[in-house]
Amino acid sequence: MLLKDKVCVITGAASERGLGKAAARMMAEHGAFIVIMDLDAGAASAAAADITKSSFGIACDVTDPGACRQAAEDILERAGSIDVLVNNAGVSQPLKTMDISQDDYDRVLDVSLRGTFNMSQAVIPSMRSRRSGSIVCIASVSGQQGGGIFGGPHYCAAKAGVMGLARALAKELAPDGIRVNSIAPSWMDTGITDGLPEEALSKIIGSVPLGRGGRPEDVAGAVVFLASELSAYVTGTTIDVNGGSYMR
Ligand SMILES: NC(=O)c1ccc[n+]([C@@H]2O[C@H](COP(=O)([O-])OP(=O)(O)OC[C@H]3O[C@@H](n4cnc5c(N)ncnc54)[C@H](O)[C@@H]3O)[C@@H](O)[C@H]2O)c1
């Protein structure tokens, strides 16, 4: 039990096949109390109930700082603490530079980057007061290698921003006992690319040294590691979960 009784909050985790729900499930298997956050309260509650009884779901749009602060307060009231935050909510758009409108840009940047900032700001005071906490940010290999999977340049910028933000938070918050790390997954079988032509998908998977596409559980394992004390001396890093498709 790597996360026994730890309160773990995961944003954007209601999606049935998504990385957030898989991470929540694996954290629950390691004894965590799970809080699922997503746009819709019903979907968040249903996902939480589907994973474990030691859980609840809560509606929160991570682009709204007031909603993030309120959600953190509600969680602290109901669960007593926030030990782990997984900034997972994100949206992607397969657009080329000249096709990206200001609204597209805002939407993609706001959910991934501003959302990561907002939720981190919302949980830092309580983590700081307990001098303990782990924040895990789900970035993407697209933010390292400049796309090539699915998201457009604005998505790459958002995810590169997430990794930079996480490193800066790690440096600032280390004296408070709070660790902050990122995970950079490559293509994962979550439905995010449903509708992508078979040929394009085969090309992505065919180039992976480990010879298969990623599964949500592959990312969940890295989340459990970064959330738990196994990674007590790890902060400011990015774990690449990409089957060897991008090595740096
Ligand atoms: N699936 C992949 O191949 C892949 C690869 C690299 C990185 N990622 C990243 O991993 C994360 C999860 O991806 P996924 O494939 O599971 O996506 P998904 O679409 O299955 O889930 C994303 C969830 O975020 C929620 N969401 C959207 N906007 C929100 C907001 N403003 N506030 C709160 N929740 C919001 C959605 O309702 C959804 O439940 C994302 O950040 C994504 O960019 C995914």
PDBQT file of the ligand as one rigid body, heavy atoms in Angstrom, charges set to zero:
ROOT
HETATM    1  N1  LIG A 301      -4.188  10.280 -24.532  1.00  0.00    +0.000 N 
HETATM    2  C1  LIG A 301      -2.980  10.611 -24.973  1.00  0.00    +0.000 C 
HETATM    3  O1  LIG A 301      -2.476  10.058 -25.951  1.00  0.00    +0.000 OA
HETATM    4  C2  LIG A 301      -2.185  11.665 -24.246  1.00  0.00    +0.000 A 
HETATM    5  C3  LIG A 301      -0.812  11.783 -24.527  1.00  0.00    +0.000 A 
HETATM    6  C4  LIG A 301      -0.068  12.748 -23.869  1.00  0.00    +0.000 A 
HETATM    7  C5  LIG A 301      -0.674  13.564 -22.929  1.00  0.00    +0.000 A 
HETATM    8  N2  LIG A 301      -2.011  13.437 -22.684  1.00  0.00    +0.000 N 
HETATM    9  C6  LIG A 301      -2.594  14.329 -21.683  1.00  0.00    +0.000 C 
HETATM   10  O2  LIG A 301      -3.127  13.542 -20.630  1.00  0.00    +0.000 OA
HETATM   11  C7  LIG A 301      -4.266  14.191 -20.077  1.00  0.00    +0.000 C 
HETATM   12  C8  LIG A 301      -5.462  13.265 -20.124  1.00  0.00    +0.000 C 
HETATM   13  O3  LIG A 301      -5.701  12.896 -21.457  1.00  0.00    +0.000 OA
HETATM   14  P1  LIG A 301      -6.844  11.871 -21.857  1.00  0.00    +0.000 P 
HETATM   15  O4  LIG A 301      -6.464  11.286 -23.163  1.00  0.00    +0.000 OA
HETATM   16  O5  LIG A 301      -7.149  10.978 -20.725  1.00  0.00    +0.000 OA
HETATM   17  O6  LIG A 301      -8.039  12.893 -22.142  1.00  0.00    +0.000 OA
HETATM   18  P2  LIG A 301      -9.617  12.737 -21.982  1.00  0.00    +0.000 P 
HETATM   19  O7  LIG A 301     -10.197  13.632 -23.017  1.00  0.00    +0.000 OA
HETATM   20  O8  LIG A 301     -10.014  11.302 -21.954  1.00  0.00    +0.000 OA
HETATM   21  O9  LIG A 301      -9.886  13.342 -20.542  1.00  0.00    +0.000 OA
HETATM   22  C9  LIG A 301      -9.730  14.702 -20.274  1.00  0.00    +0.000 C 
HETATM   23  C10 LIG A 301     -10.725  15.094 -19.219  1.00  0.00    +0.000 C 
HETATM   24  O10 LIG A 301     -10.529  16.475 -18.911  1.00  0.00    +0.000 OA
HETATM   25  C11 LIG A 301     -11.799  17.036 -18.681  1.00  0.00    +0.000 C 
HETATM   26  N3  LIG A 301     -11.735  18.485 -18.857  1.00  0.00    +0.000 N 
HETATM   27  C12 LIG A 301     -11.670  19.185 -20.014  1.00  0.00    +0.000 A 
HETATM   28  N4  LIG A 301     -11.650  20.501 -19.742  1.00  0.00    +0.000 NA
HETATM   29  C13 LIG A 301     -11.700  20.632 -18.409  1.00  0.00    +0.000 A 
HETATM   30  C14 LIG A 301     -11.710  21.742 -17.522  1.00  0.00    +0.000 A 
HETATM   31  N5  LIG A 301     -11.693  22.995 -17.989  1.00  0.00    +0.000 N 
HETATM   32  N6  LIG A 301     -11.756  21.501 -16.188  1.00  0.00    +0.000 NA
HETATM   33  C15 LIG A 301     -11.782  20.233 -15.715  1.00  0.00    +0.000 A 
HETATM   34  N7  LIG A 301     -11.774  19.146 -16.491  1.00  0.00    +0.000 NA
HETATM   35  C16 LIG A 301     -11.732  19.342 -17.826  1.00  0.00    +0.000 A 
HETATM   36  C17 LIG A 301     -12.722  16.371 -19.691  1.00  0.00    +0.000 C 
HETATM   37  O11 LIG A 301     -14.082  16.489 -19.315  1.00  0.00    +0.000 OA
HETATM   38  C18 LIG A 301     -12.199  14.931 -19.662  1.00  0.00    +0.000 C 
HETATM   39  O12 LIG A 301     -12.882  14.132 -18.709  1.00  0.00    +0.000 OA
HETATM   40  C19 LIG A 301      -4.453  15.482 -20.866  1.00  0.00    +0.000 C 
HETATM   41  O13 LIG A 301      -3.817  16.538 -20.204  1.00  0.00    +0.000 OA
HETATM   42  C20 LIG A 301      -3.753  15.170 -22.182  1.00  0.00    +0.000 C 
HETATM   43  O14 LIG A 301      -3.333  16.329 -22.835  1.00  0.00    +0.000 OA
HETATM   44  C21 LIG A 301      -2.772  12.500 -23.305  1.00  0.00    +0.000 A 
ENDROOT
TORSDOF 0
